[in-house]
Amino acid sequence: MKTRITEMFGIEHPIIQGGMHFVGFAELAAAVSNAGGLGTITGLTQRTAGDLANEIAKCNDLTDKPFAVNLTFLPSLTAPDYPAYIKSIVEGGVKIVETAGRNPAEVMPHLHDAGIKVIHKCTSVRHALKAQAIGCDAVSVDGFECGGHPGEDDIPNMILLPRAADELEIPFVSSGGQADGRSLVASLAMGAEGMNMGTRFIATQEAPVHQNVKDAIVAASELDTRLVMRPLRNTERVMVNDAVEELLRKEKELGDKLKFEDIIEQVAGVYPRIMLEGDMDAGAWSCGMVCGLINDIPTCDELISRIMTEADTIIRQRLAGMMAA
Ligand SMILES: Cc1cc2nc3c(=O)[nH]c(=O)nc-3n(C[C@H](O)[C@H](O)[C@H](O)COP(=O)(O)O)c2cc1C
């Protein structure tokens, strides 16, 4: 399939694996890219810029296809050394960066000077327009159903994607709730040039996370995610578990007096315990409503091939058949 996104990134299929904390390691990024999609290493999962350089080198050993690095800009007391991370990205020969969090205006010149294309992930039309205005090459439009941070506007993709299509000139991909060939065709119909998936790629053979995480996603239904940290305006969609129930109890009890310190035990530093050790009640971990559509743990190649075959069948048979009638 050829879209503005496949052309821009030099990939075969318009399918992107979004950056995911403690999931987006070289093994997964390379597997997605080798399957013809665009894999992404999560920059800040690497503790230092040197560690990121090593992870990029590892990915370069595992694939000769393009892959991306995610740079997430979060509010934090001690900001990561972004210039050093960018140096590792540039020196590693990476040609695509996925940015997220606040808009990446500050880093745009460094990335563009190095010939790097920037796809900014955002959750509203106004943020997408801002990304376009500061020179981003593409955007990933993350709807309310997404795993991770859906923002505070709560607009699902059925509305958000056509709204983005009406306003944007740069190409965009859908993100949030995407799982299969139906998702891809629907995204294309609503004006996107491809789709970005997070949760679906965790339940793959190559995702280097504990089997318990994959099994939890397969077992979950679309009713099993919760929104946490809304009172802090840092809303995150996570898989429900004991820690999340406790967190929500505290949110309810403290109301607008809630501070980050009150829930630190449930949210800070929990990812290694969940993703690497499989301790599924250790804390809150991002997961999309799309877990209700995930019933197996294929390889990335099986998953992407299946999506493309399904999309082809829907377009050429189901939809074309309707038009012919
Ligand atoms: C476990 C997990 C961790 C994530 N970590 C990040 C991250 O560090 N930075 C980021 O920009 N997005 C992160 N995301 C969001 C994904 O890149 C993607 O936008 C989102 O998962 C799309 O929604 P979906 O899960 O419904 O496919 C994460 C998502 C998940 C599920």
The ligand as a Tripos MOL2 file, in Angstrom:
@<TRIPOS>MOLECULE
LIG
   31    33     1     0     0
SMALL
NO_CHARGES

@<TRIPOS>ATOM
      1 C1          2.5610    0.4760   27.9580 C.3       1 LIG1
      2 C2          2.5300    1.7440   27.1530 C.ar      1 LIG1
      3 C3          3.5530    2.6860   27.3400 C.ar      1 LIG1
      4 C4          3.5470    3.8730   26.5890 C.ar      1 LIG1
      5 N1          4.5970    4.7570   26.7370 N.ar      1 LIG1
      6 C5          4.6620    5.8590   25.9440 C.ar      1 LIG1
      7 C6          5.7740    6.7410   26.0170 C.ar      1 LIG1
      8 O1          6.7010    6.5510   26.8090 O.2       1 LIG1
      9 N2          5.7850    7.8210   25.1940 N.ar      1 LIG1
     10 C7          4.7690    8.0560   24.2990 C.ar      1 LIG1
     11 O2          4.8580    9.0280   23.5550 O.2       1 LIG1
     12 N3          3.6920    7.2480   24.2200 N.ar      1 LIG1
     13 C8          3.6120    6.1530   25.0040 C.ar      1 LIG1
     14 N4          2.5440    5.2970   24.8900 N.ar      1 LIG1
     15 C9          1.4580    5.5870   23.8980 C.3       1 LIG1
     16 C10         1.6690    4.8070   22.5930 C.3       1 LIG1
     17 O3          2.8160    5.2160   21.9040 O.3       1 LIG1
     18 C11         0.4600    4.9840   21.6510 C.3       1 LIG1
     19 O4          0.2730    6.3510   21.3470 O.3       1 LIG1
     20 C12        -0.8230    4.4330   22.2450 C.3       1 LIG1
     21 O5         -0.5670    3.2000   22.8710 O.3       1 LIG1
     22 C13        -1.8770    4.2560   21.1630 C.3       1 LIG1
     23 O6         -3.0430    3.7080   21.6930 O.3       1 LIG1
     24 P1         -3.3860    2.1070   21.6710 P.3       1 LIG1
     25 O7         -2.6670    1.5610   22.8650 O.co2     1 LIG1
     26 O8         -4.8480    2.0870   21.7700 O.co2     1 LIG1
     27 O9         -2.8430    1.5530   20.3900 O.co2     1 LIG1
     28 C14         2.4960    4.1190   25.6520 C.ar      1 LIG1
     29 C15         1.4630    3.1830   25.5130 C.ar      1 LIG1
     30 C16         1.4620    2.0080   26.2370 C.ar      1 LIG1
     31 C17         0.3440    1.0280   26.0280 C.3       1 LIG1
@<TRIPOS>BOND
     1     1     2 1
     2     2     3 ar
     3     2    30 ar
     4     3     4 ar
     5     4     5 ar
     6     4    28 ar
     7     5     6 ar
     8     6     7 ar
     9     6    13 1
    10     7     8 2
    11     7     9 ar
    12     9    10 ar
    13    10    11 2
    14    10    12 ar
    15    12    13 ar
    16    13    14 ar
    17    14    15 1
    18    14    28 ar
    19    15    16 1
    20    16    17 1
    21    16    18 1
    22    18    19 1
    23    18    20 1
    24    20    21 1
    25    20    22 1
    26    22    23 1
    27    23    24 1
    28    24    25 2
    29    24    26 1
    30    24    27 1
    31    28    29 ar
    32    29    30 ar
    33    30    31 1
@<TRIPOS>SUBSTRUCTURE
     1 LIG1         1 GROUP 0 **** ****
